[in-house]
Amino acid sequence: MNVKVKTFADFRELLGPEVALSVPEGETVRGLLRVLGRRHAAFLPKVLGHDGQLRPYINILHNGRNVKSLDDLDTRLAEADVIAIFPPLAGG
């Protein structure tokens, strides 16, 4: 199935602004992150801690909803889903 990943700030520099991926049916957000990590080794450690959990300052949206309010990294993907990945933002 096909999903779209949109990235912002530092992640955009690593992955580009938008990535179209084909993933197996029933894949999770965690699996998607691992696919992206295989493409760009520097990406995964920025998103996941040593315990394999999402770093608390990273926000991932699944079709506009934060995965933390869904099934976190176990949120299942479906055809044409859009995932947005935000690193910590700072400014003033």
N, CA, C and O atoms as a MOPAC input file, in Angstrom:
PM7 MOZYME 1SCF
protein

 N      0.84500 1    -1.17100 1     0.00000 1
 C      0.00000 1     0.00000 1     0.00000 1
 C      0.89000 1     1.23300 1     0.00000 1
 O      2.04700 1     1.16700 1     0.41500 1
 N      0.37100 1     2.32400 1    -0.45000 1
 C      1.14900 1     3.54900 1    -0.58900 1
 C      0.77000 1     4.56600 1     0.47000 1
 O     -0.41000 1     4.80200 1     0.73100 1
 N      1.78700 1     5.16700 1     1.07900 1
 C      1.59200 1     6.22800 1     2.05700 1
 C      2.51400 1     7.38200 1     1.69700 1
 O      3.50000 1     7.20900 1     0.98000 1
 N      2.18100 1     8.54900 1     2.20000 1
 C      2.98100 1     9.74100 1     1.96500 1
 C      3.51100 1    10.23200 1     3.29900 1
 O      2.77600 1    10.28700 1     4.28500 1
 N      4.78800 1    10.58900 1     3.32800 1
 C      5.42100 1    11.11400 1     4.53600 1
 C      5.86400 1    12.54100 1     4.24400 1
 O      6.61900 1    12.79200 1     3.30500 1
 N      5.38500 1    13.46700 1     5.05800 1
 C      5.79800 1    14.86200 1     4.95500 1
 C      6.73700 1    15.15700 1     6.11800 1
 O      6.47700 1    14.76500 1     7.25600 1
 N      7.82500 1    15.85000 1     5.82000 1
 C      8.80400 1    16.14300 1     6.86100 1
 C      9.01900 1    17.64500 1     6.96100 1
 O      8.76000 1    18.39200 1     6.01700 1
 N      9.49400 1    18.06600 1     8.11400 1
 C      9.66800 1    19.48500 1     8.38600 1
 C     11.00500 1    19.73200 1     9.07100 1
 O     11.56000 1    18.84900 1     9.72500 1
 N     11.50900 1    20.94600 1     8.90600 1
 C     12.74200 1    21.43000 1     9.54400 1
 C     13.90400 1    20.46300 1     9.29300 1
 O     14.17900 1    20.12100 1     8.14200 1
 N     14.58900 1    20.01700 1    10.35200 1
 C     15.77500 1    19.16400 1    10.20300 1
 C     15.48600 1    17.87500 1     9.43900 1
 O     16.33800 1    17.39600 1     8.69000 1
 N     14.30600 1    17.31700 1     9.61900 1
 C     13.97500 1    16.06900 1     8.93800 1
 C     13.84200 1    16.27700 1     7.43800 1
 O     14.12100 1    15.36700 1     6.65700 1
 N     13.42500 1    17.45100 1     7.03400 1
 C     13.31700 1    17.78100 1     5.61600 1
 C     14.70500 1    17.73400 1     4.96300 1
 O     14.84600 1    17.30900 1     3.81700 1
 N     15.72300 1    18.17600 1     5.70800 1
 C     17.08900 1    18.13500 1     5.17900 1
 C     17.56700 1    16.69800 1     4.97100 1
 O     18.30700 1    16.42000 1     4.02800 1
 N     17.15100 1    15.79400 1     5.84200 1
 C     17.56500 1    14.39400 1     5.72700 1
 C     16.78300 1    13.63500 1     4.64800 1
 O     17.36500 1    12.90300 1     3.84700 1
 N     15.47000 1    13.81900 1     4.63600 1
 C     14.60500 1    12.97700 1     3.82000 1
 C     13.99900 1    13.67200 1     2.61200 1
 O     13.47700 1    13.01200 1     1.71300 1
 N     14.06500 1    15.00700 1     2.58400 1
 C     13.34000 1    15.75500 1     1.56900 1
 C     11.98100 1    16.15500 1     2.11700 1
 O     11.56800 1    15.64600 1     3.16000 1
 N     11.27600 1    17.05000 1     1.44200 1
 C     10.00900 1    17.55900 1     1.98100 1
 C      8.86500 1    16.54600 1     1.97300 1
 O      7.94200 1    16.63500 1     2.78300 1
 N      8.93300 1    15.58800 1     1.05600 1
 C      7.85000 1    14.61300 1     0.95500 1
 C      8.41000 1    13.31400 1     0.37500 1
 O      9.17500 1    13.32200 1    -0.58900 1
 N      8.01000 1    12.20400 1     0.98800 1
 C      8.47500 1    10.89600 1     0.55800 1
 C      7.25300 1    10.01800 1     0.32500 1
 O      6.39200 1     9.89700 1     1.19700 1
 N      7.18000 1     9.41100 1    -0.84500 1
 C      6.12200 1     8.43600 1    -1.12800 1
 C      6.72100 1     7.05000 1    -0.92200 1
 O      7.77200 1     6.72700 1    -1.47600 1
 N      6.04300 1     6.24100 1    -0.12000 1
 C      6.54700 1     4.90100 1     0.19500 1
 C      5.48300 1     3.84800 1    -0.05600 1
 O      4.28700 1     4.09200 1     0.10100 1
 N      5.93800 1     2.69400 1    -0.44300 1
 C      5.07700 1     1.52300 1    -0.50800 1
 C      5.45900 1     0.64600 1     0.67300 1
 O      6.62000 1     0.26100 1     0.81500 1
 N      4.48400 1     0.32800 1     1.52300 1
 C      4.72900 1    -0.48400 1     2.71100 1
 C      3.74700 1    -1.65600 1     2.71900 1
 O      2.70300 1    -1.59500 1     2.07000 1
 N      4.07500 1    -2.71100 1     3.44200 1
 C      3.16900 1    -3.86500 1     3.50000 1
 C      1.82400 1    -3.50900 1     4.14100 1
 O      1.74000 1    -2.61000 1     4.97900 1
 N      0.81700 1    -4.19900 1     3.74900 1
 C     -0.52100 1    -4.04400 1     4.33200 1
 C     -0.43600 1    -4.24100 1     5.84700 1
 O      0.20800 1    -5.18100 1     6.31200 1
 N     -1.07200 1    -3.37400 1     6.60800 1
 C     -1.09100 1    -3.49700 1     8.06400 1
 C      0.14700 1    -2.95500 1     8.75400 1
 O      0.30200 1    -3.12900 1     9.96200 1
 N      1.03700 1    -2.29600 1     8.00800 1
 C      2.24200 1    -1.72700 1     8.61100 1
 C      1.86100 1    -0.69100 1     9.66400 1
 O      0.78300 1    -0.10000 1     9.60500 1
 N      2.74600 1    -0.47900 1    10.61500 1
 C      2.52600 1     0.50000 1    11.67800 1
 C      3.43600 1     1.71600 1    11.45900 1
 O      4.32900 1     1.70500 1    10.61200 1
 N      3.18100 1     2.74700 1    12.23900 1
 C      4.04200 1     3.92800 1    12.20300 1
 C      5.47100 1     3.52100 1    12.57500 1
 O      6.42500 1     4.00600 1    11.96600 1
 N      5.62800 1     2.65400 1    13.54900 1
 C      6.96000 1     2.18600 1    13.94900 1
 C      7.68300 1     1.55300 1    12.75000 1
 O      8.85000 1     1.85100 1    12.49700 1
 N      6.99200 1     0.68900 1    12.02600 1
 C      7.58700 1     0.05100 1    10.85400 1
 C      7.95200 1     1.06300 1     9.78300 1
 O      8.98800 1     0.93700 1     9.13100 1
 N      7.11400 1     2.05400 1     9.60300 1
 C      7.39200 1     3.11700 1     8.64200 1
 C      8.65400 1     3.87900 1     9.02800 1
 O      9.47900 1     4.18900 1     8.16900 1
 N      8.80900 1     4.18100 1    10.30900 1
 C     10.00500 1     4.87000 1    10.77600 1
 C     11.24400 1     4.02900 1    10.51200 1
 O     12.29100 1     4.56700 1    10.15100 1
 N     11.14100 1     2.73500 1    10.68700 1
 C     12.28200 1     1.84700 1    10.43300 1
 C     12.65100 1     1.84600 1     8.94600 1
 O     13.83200 1     1.82900 1     8.60000 1
 N     11.64200 1     1.86300 1     8.07000 1
 C     11.91100 1     1.94500 1     6.62700 1
 C     12.66700 1     3.23800 1     6.31600 1
 O     13.64600 1     3.22600 1     5.57000 1
 N     12.21500 1     4.33700 1     6.88400 1
 C     12.89700 1     5.61700 1     6.66900 1
 C     14.31300 1     5.57900 1     7.25000 1
 O     15.23600 1     6.15400 1     6.67400 1
 N     14.48100 1     4.90900 1     8.37800 1
 C     15.78900 1     4.78500 1     8.99700 1
 C     16.76600 1     3.96600 1     8.16100 1
 O     17.97000 1     4.22100 1     8.18200 1
 N     16.25100 1     2.98400 1     7.42600 1
 C     17.12000 1     2.20300 1     6.54300 1
 C     17.58300 1     3.05200 1     5.35800 1
 O     18.67500 1     2.84300 1     4.83000 1
 N     16.77100 1     3.98600 1     4.95400 1
 C     17.14000 1     4.87500 1     3.84300 1
 C     18.14700 1     5.92900 1     4.27700 1
 O     19.03600 1     6.30500 1     3.51300 1
 N     18.00000 1     6.40400 1     5.51600 1
 C     18.84200 1     7.48300 1     6.03600 1
 C     19.19300 1     7.16700 1     7.47900 1
 O     18.40200 1     7.42000 1     8.38800 1
 N     20.37100 1     6.61900 1     7.68500 1
 C     20.78800 1     6.12800 1     9.00100 1
 C     20.70600 1     7.18800 1    10.09900 1
 O     20.45900 1     6.84700 1    11.25600 1
 N     20.90200 1     8.44500 1     9.77000 1
 C     20.88200 1     9.50700 1    10.79100 1
 C     19.47000 1     9.81900 1    11.27700 1
 O     19.30700 1    10.47000 1    12.30900 1
 N     18.45800 1     9.37100 1    10.55900 1
 C     17.07500 1     9.72700 1    10.89200 1
 C     16.56000 1     9.02900 1    12.15100 1
 O     16.07900 1     9.69500 1    13.06900 1
 N     16.65000 1     7.72000 1    12.20700 1
 C     16.00600 1     6.95600 1    13.27500 1
 C     16.45900 1     7.34400 1    14.67500 1
 O     15.60800 1     7.47900 1    15.55500 1
 N     17.75800 1     7.53200 1    14.93400 1
 C     18.16200 1     7.93900 1    16.28800 1
 C     17.62400 1     9.30500 1    16.70700 1
 O     17.52800 1     9.59300 1    17.90000 1
 N     17.27700 1    10.13600 1    15.74900 1
 C     16.71400 1    11.44900 1    16.07400 1
 C     15.24600 1    11.34300 1    16.49400 1
 O     14.71800 1    12.22500 1    17.17100 1
 N     14.59700 1    10.24800 1    16.08000 1
 C     13.16100 1    10.07900 1    16.32800 1
 C     12.88100 1     9.12900 1    17.48800 1
 O     11.98300 1     9.37100 1    18.29400 1
 N     13.64900 1     8.05700 1    17.56600 1
 C     13.42600 1     7.04500 1    18.60100 1
 C     14.56600 1     7.05600 1    19.60600 1
 O     15.72700 1     7.23300 1    19.23900 1
 N     14.22800 1     6.86700 1    20.87200 1
 C     15.24000 1     6.74700 1    21.91100 1
 C     15.83800 1     5.35800 1    21.91700 1
 O     15.43600 1     4.50500 1    21.12500 1
 N     16.79800 1     5.11800 1    22.80600 1
 C     17.44800 1     3.80200 1    22.92300 1
 C     16.45100 1     2.71800 1    23.29200 1
 O     16.67900 1     1.54000 1    23.01600 1
 N     15.34500 1     3.11100 1    23.91700 1
 C     14.31900 1     2.14900 1    24.29900 1
 C     13.35100 1     1.82500 1    23.16000 1
 O     12.43100 1     1.02500 1    23.33300 1
 N     13.56000 1     2.45100 1    21.98700 1
 C     12.69400 1     2.20300 1    20.83800 1
 C     11.40900 1     3.00500 1    20.85400 1
 O     10.56400 1     2.84300 1    19.97300 1
 N     11.25200 1     3.86700 1    21.84500 1
 C     10.04100 1     4.68200 1    21.94500 1
 C     10.26900 1     6.04800 1    21.30100 1
 O     11.39900 1     6.52000 1    21.18200 1
 N      9.18600 1     6.65300 1    20.89900 1
 C      9.23500 1     7.97700 1    20.28900 1
 C      9.78900 1     8.98000 1    21.29000 1
 O      9.33900 1     9.04100 1    22.43400 1
 N     10.76200 1     9.76100 1    20.85400 1
 C     11.30100 1    10.79700 1    21.73500 1
 C     10.17300 1    11.76900 1    22.07900 1
 O      9.36000 1    12.08600 1    21.21100 1
 N     10.10100 1    12.25000 1    23.32600 1
 C      8.94500 1    13.04200 1    23.77000 1
 C      8.76000 1    14.36300 1    23.02900 1
 O      7.65000 1    14.89600 1    23.00600 1
 N      9.78900 1    14.89000 1    22.43800 1
 C      9.68800 1    16.18100 1    21.75400 1
 C      9.40700 1    16.04200 1    20.25700 1
 O      9.33400 1    17.05000 1    19.55400 1
 N      9.24800 1    14.82200 1    19.76100 1
 C      8.93200 1    14.57700 1    18.35100 1
 C      7.42300 1    14.41300 1    18.22200 1
 O      6.79600 1    13.71700 1    19.02100 1
 N      6.85000 1    15.05000 1    17.22300 1
 C      5.42000 1    14.89700 1    16.95200 1
 C      5.22800 1    14.24300 1    15.60000 1
 O      5.81000 1    14.65800 1    14.59800 1
 N      4.39900 1    13.21100 1    15.59500 1
 C      4.04600 1    12.52300 1    14.36100 1
 C      2.53100 1    12.56700 1    14.23100 1
 O      1.79900 1    12.15000 1    15.12800 1
 N      2.07900 1    13.08100 1    13.09600 1
 C      0.65000 1    13.15400 1    12.82100 1
 C      0.27700 1    12.09700 1    11.79500 1
 O      0.96200 1    11.91300 1    10.78900 1
 N     -0.80800 1    11.41500 1    12.06700 1
 C     -1.37400 1    10.40800 1    11.16200 1
 C     -2.68300 1    10.98200 1    10.64500 1
 O     -3.67700 1    11.04400 1    11.36900 1
 N     -2.67400 1    11.40100 1     9.39000 1
 C     -3.85100 1    12.05400 1     8.79800 1
 C     -4.34200 1    13.21100 1     9.66600 1
 O     -5.54500 1    13.38700 1     9.85900 1
 N     -3.40200 1    13.99200 1    10.18600 1
 C     -3.72600 1    15.18100 1    10.96300 1
 C     -3.92300 1    14.96500 1    12.44800 1
 O     -4.12600 1    15.93200 1    13.18200 1
 N     -3.87000 1    13.72500 1    12.91500 1
 C     -4.04000 1    13.43800 1    14.34700 1
 C     -2.72700 1    12.95000 1    14.93200 1
 O     -2.04600 1    12.11700 1    14.33500 1
 N     -2.37600 1    13.46200 1    16.08500 1
 C     -1.13600 1    13.06500 1    16.74300 1
 C     -1.22100 1    11.58800 1    17.12500 1
 O     -2.20200 1    11.15100 1    17.72700 1
 N     -0.18500 1    10.82300 1    16.77000 1
 C     -0.21200 1     9.38800 1    17.06200 1
 C     -0.26200 1     9.12200 1    18.56400 1
 O     -0.68200 1     8.04400 1    18.98500 1
 N      0.16100 1    10.09600 1    19.38000 1
 C      0.10700 1     9.92800 1    20.83300 1
 C     -1.34300 1     9.82100 1    21.31800 1
 O     -1.60400 1     9.26400 1    22.38500 1
 N     -2.27900 1    10.35400 1    20.53700 1
 C     -3.69600 1    10.24600 1    20.90300 1
 C     -4.35800 1     9.04900 1    20.21800 1
 O     -5.55200 1     8.80800 1    20.39600 1
 N     -3.59300 1     8.31600 1    19.45300 1
 C     -4.09100 1     7.10500 1    18.79200 1
 C     -3.43000 1     5.90600 1    19.47600 1
 O     -3.49500 1     5.77900 1    20.69800 1
 N     -2.80600 1     5.04600 1    18.70900 1
 C     -2.09700 1     3.88600 1    19.27200 1
 C     -0.58800 1     4.09800 1    19.27500 1
 O      0.18000 1     3.13800 1    19.21100 1
 N     -0.16600 1     5.35900 1    19.34900 1
 C      1.24900 1     5.74200 1    19.36700 1
 C      1.95800 1     5.10300 1    18.17400 1
 O      1.43800 1     5.16400 1    17.06000 1
 N      3.10500 1     4.50500 1    18.36700 1
 C      3.85100 1     3.93300 1    17.25000 1
 C      3.21200 1     2.67100 1    16.69800 1
 O      3.60100 1     2.19600 1    15.63100 1
 N      2.23900 1     2.12400 1    17.40900 1
 C      1.52600 1     0.94200 1    16.92500 1
 C      0.31100 1     1.30400 1    16.07900 1
 O     -0.46500 1     0.42600 1    15.70300 1
 N      0.14000 1     2.58300 1    15.77700 1
 C     -0.95000 1     3.02600 1    14.90600 1
 C     -0.77100 1     2.38200 1    13.53600 1
 O      0.28600 1     2.50600 1    12.91800 1
 N     -1.79600 1     1.70200 1    13.07200 1
 C     -1.73600 1     1.01000 1    11.77800 1
 C     -1.98200 1     1.99000 1    10.63700 1
 O     -2.76700 1     2.93200 1    10.74600 1
 N     -1.28500 1     1.73100 1     9.55200 1
 C     -1.40900 1     2.55600 1     8.35900 1
 C     -2.37900 1     1.91900 1     7.38300 1
 O     -2.59800 1     0.70700 1     7.39400 1
 N     -2.95800 1     2.76800 1     6.53400 1
 C     -3.85700 1     2.31100 1     5.47700 1
 C     -3.47300 1     3.02600 1     4.18700 1
 O     -2.74100 1     4.01500 1     4.20300 1
 N     -3.97100 1     2.51700 1     3.09400 1
 C     -3.70600 1     3.10100 1     1.78200 1
 C     -3.97300 1     4.60800 1     1.78600 1
 O     -4.99700 1     5.06900 1     2.28800 1
 N     -3.04000 1     5.35800 1     1.22100 1
 C     -3.13100 1     6.80900 1     1.02600 1
 C     -3.04800 1     7.62800 1     2.31100 1
 O     -3.35500 1     8.82000 1     2.29800 1
 N     -2.64000 1     7.01100 1     3.41900 1
 C     -2.44100 1     7.78100 1     4.64500 1
 C     -1.33900 1     8.80800 1     4.43600 1
 O     -0.44600 1     8.63500 1     3.60600 1
 N     -1.42900 1     9.89100 1     5.21800 1
 C     -0.40200 1    10.92300 1     5.20700 1
 C      0.16800 1    11.02000 1     6.61700 1
 O     -0.56200 1    11.23000 1     7.58600 1
 N      1.48100 1    10.86300 1     6.71200 1
 C      2.19100 1    10.95800 1     7.97200 1
 C      3.04900 1    12.21200 1     7.92900 1
 O      3.79400 1    12.42300 1     6.97200 1
 N      2.95200 1    13.04200 1     8.95400 1
 C      3.77000 1    14.24700 1     9.06100 1
 C      4.67400 1    14.10500 1    10.28500 1
 O      4.21100 1    13.75400 1    11.37000 1
 N      5.96300 1    14.38100 1    10.10300 1
 C      6.93200 1    14.21000 1    11.18800 1
 C      7.57800 1    15.54700 1    11.47800 1
 O      8.19200 1    16.16500 1    10.60900 1
 N      7.42600 1    15.98800 1    12.73400 1
 C      7.93300 1    17.28700 1    13.17300 1
 C      9.01600 1    17.12900 1    14.22000 1
 O      8.78400 1    16.49800 1    15.25100 1
 N     10.19600 1    17.68900 1    13.98000 1
 C     11.22300 1    17.71900 1    15.02700 1
 C     10.87200 1    18.82000 1    16.01000 1
 O      9.90800 1    19.55600 1    15.79900 1
 N     11.64500 1    18.94300 1    17.08400 1
 C     11.38000 1    20.04500 1    18.01500 1
 C     11.57900 1    21.37800 1    17.29000 1
 O     12.52600 1    21.55200 1    16.52300 1
 N     10.68300 1    22.28900 1    17.54700 1
 C     10.77100 1    23.61200 1    16.93300 1
 C     11.05200 1    24.64000 1    18.00100 1
 O     10.51600 1    24.57300 1    19.10700 1
 N     11.88800 1    25.57900 1    17.66500 1
 C     12.19400 1    26.65500 1    18.59100 1
 C     12.17700 1    27.96900 1    17.82600 1
 O     12.33800 1    27.99600 1    16.60600 1
 N     11.99200 1    28.99700 1    18.52200 1
 C     11.98100 1    30.30200 1    17.87400 1
 C     11.51200 1    31.35000 1    18.83700 1
 O     11.25300 1    31.08500 1    20.01100 1
 N     11.40900 1    32.52200 1    18.32300 1
 C     10.98300 1    33.56500 1    19.22800 1
 C     10.45600 1    34.75600 1    18.51900 1
 O     10.05300 1    35.72800 1    19.15800 1

